[in-house]
Amino acid sequence: MPTELDVPRPDQGPVPAARGTLFHTAIKDPRGEDLLPLSALKAPYPDLYARHLAKYQGREERLRERVLPLDCAWTDVVFLSPVDSTLLFGAMRSAGRAVADPRMWTLDAALLDPRRCCVRLMRLTRGRLSADPADEDDYLPLTTATLRAVSQVTDRALARLRTLAPDEPGLPWGDVPHVLHRGPIPLRLFQRSSG
């Protein structure tokens, strides 16, 4: 049975699909047929809900953030990245952090309904545990042009990661725009790397 998050917002007309590649950290042992947002994990997978909720310890305000263009909460979206994480984790290693490159799954952006997506520009004030709060100017529509514009890791993001202090939070995606998708995404849409 479709939930409120499964249905595109009716106030938007047809929107062309974006062309480009999106990334998501590989899930070791996926459950079910969909990649679910945090809010949808609670009932079917309380253990996963608790594990992912723990990531917000010390930054609980993020859980209450509204995603303005999608008219939903931060916990109602699936997070995707417009960039491969290889450069991010390489920069962290140059700061002396022992991190491995996570395996990534890819997703053709054209498979997503752009009415259920937006790009959230991210800024991280050095030393904070979470990205700076958003305002309406931090959201962009998911279009081919937008995806091309945000698909390169910025010098600012790399410079912060290369100069991390030993006690500073890493937050590899802290300065990287996020692609937010309202509601679940079928796992079958992702291309999974081998190994």
C-alpha positions in Angstrom: 0.0 0.0 0.0 1.5 3.4 -1.0 2.4 5.8 1.8 2.3 9.5 1.7 6.0 9.5 0.9 5.5 7.2 -2.0 3.3 9.6 -4.0 4.7 12.5 -6.0 3.4 15.9 -4.9 0.4 16.7 -7.1 1.1 20.5 -7.3 3.9 19.9 -9.7 3.5 19.2 -13.3 5.7 17.0 -15.6 9.4 17.6 -15.0 12.2 16.2 -17.3 14.3 13.6 -15.7 17.9 14.5 -14.8 20.8 12.8 -16.5 23.8 11.8 -14.5 25.1 9.4 -11.9 24.3 9.4 -8.2 26.1 7.5 -5.5 25.1 5.7 -2.3 27.3 3.9 0.1 26.9 0.1 -0.4 24.6 -1.6 2.1 26.3 -4.8 3.3 23.1 -6.8 4.1 20.1 -5.0 2.6 16.7 -5.9 3.9 13.5 -5.7 1.9 13.1 -4.4 -1.6 13.6 -0.7 -1.0 16.2 1.7 0.4 14.1 3.4 3.1 14.4 6.8 4.8 14.9 6.8 8.5 11.3 7.5 9.3 10.2 4.4 7.4 12.7 2.1 9.2 11.2 2.2 12.6 8.3 -0.2 12.2 9.7 -2.9 10.0 13.4 -2.8 11.1 13.7 -1.3 14.6 17.3 -2.5 14.9 18.3 -0.6 11.8 16.3 2.4 12.9 18.2 2.5 16.2 21.6 2.1 14.5 20.9 4.9 12.0 19.3 7.2 14.6 22.5 6.9 16.7 24.4 8.6 13.9 22.6 11.8 14.9 23.8 11.8 18.5 24.9 15.3 19.3 23.1 16.7 16.3 19.5 15.9 17.0 18.4 19.2 15.5 19.0 17.7 12.1 16.2 15.2 12.7 13.7 18.1 13.0 14.9 19.9 9.8 12.3 20.4 7.1 13.2 19.8 3.5 11.3 22.8 2.2 10.9 21.9 -1.5 9.8 18.4 -0.8 7.5 19.4 2.1 8.8 16.7 4.4 11.2 16.1 7.2 14.9 15.3 7.0 14.1 11.8 8.2 11.7 11.3 5.3 14.4 11.4 2.6 17.0 9.0 1.2 20.4 10.7 0.8 22.4 10.3 -2.4 25.6 11.9 -3.4 26.4 13.6 -6.7 30.1 12.7 -6.2 32.1 9.5 -5.8 33.6 9.4 -2.4 37.2 8.4 -3.5 38.5 11.9 -3.4 36.9 12.6 0.0 38.4 9.7 1.7 41.8 10.2 0.1 41.8 13.7 1.5 41.0 12.4 4.9 43.9 9.9 4.7 46.2 12.8 3.9 45.2 14.3 7.2 46.3 11.1 9.0 42.9 9.5 9.3 42.8 5.7 8.9 39.8 5.4 6.6 39.1 3.1 3.7 37.1 4.0 0.6 33.6 2.6 1.1 32.1 0.6 -1.7 29.6 2.7 -3.6 26.4 1.8 -5.4 25.5 3.9 -8.4 22.1 5.0 -9.6 21.1 6.6 -12.9 19.4 9.9 -11.9 17.0 9.5 -14.8 15.3 6.6 -13.0 14.1 9.0 -10.2 11.0 11.2 -10.4 12.6 14.7 -10.1 9.4 16.0 -8.4 10.4 13.8 -5.5 14.0 15.1 -5.4 16.0 18.2 -4.7 19.6 19.1 -4.3 20.6 20.4 -0.8 23.7 22.6 -0.9 25.8 21.9 2.2 28.1 24.1 4.2 30.0 23.0 7.3 31.4 25.4 9.8 34.7 24.0 10.8 34.5 22.0 14.1 30.8 21.6 14.1 29.1 18.1 14.3 26.6 18.9 11.6 26.2 21.0 8.4 24.9 24.5 8.8 21.2 25.0 8.8 19.5 25.4 5.4 17.4 28.2 4.1 15.3 28.3 0.9 18.4 29.3 -1.2 20.2 26.1 -0.3 17.8 23.9 -2.3 17.9 23.4 -6.1 15.8 21.3 -8.4 17.3 18.0 -9.6 18.0 18.8 -13.2 20.8 17.7 -15.5 22.3 21.2 -15.3 22.2 21.2 -11.5 23.6 17.7 -11.3 26.5 18.7 -13.5 27.2 21.8 -11.5 27.4 19.9 -8.2 29.1 16.7 -9.3 32.7 17.9 -8.7 34.3 17.9 -5.2 35.1 21.5 -4.3 38.5 22.8 -3.2 36.9 23.9 0.1 35.7 20.4 0.9 39.1 18.8 0.0 41.0 21.5 2.0 38.9 20.9 5.1 39.4 17.2 4.9 43.2 17.4 4.2 43.7 19.6 7.3 41.5 17.8 9.9 42.8 18.1 13.4 43.0 14.8 15.3 39.9 15.6 17.5 37.9 17.2 14.7 34.8 15.4 13.3 35.6 14.0 9.8 32.1 14.3 8.1 33.4 13.5 4.6 30.2 14.7 2.9 29.8 17.8 5.1 30.6 20.2 2.3 29.2 18.1 -0.5 25.7 18.8 -1.9 23.2 16.1 -1.1 20.6 14.8 -3.5 17.5 14.1 -1.4 14.8 11.8 -2.5 11.4 11.8 -0.7 10.5 8.3 0.2 11.9 4.9 -0.6 14.0 3.9 -3.6 13.8 0.4 -5.0 17.1 -1.4 -4.5 16.8 -2.9 -8.0 17.5 0.5 -9.4 21.1 0.6 -8.0 24.1 -0.8 -9.9 26.1 -2.7 -7.3 29.9 -3.0 -7.6 31.5 -6.4 -7.2 33.8 -7.2 -4.4 
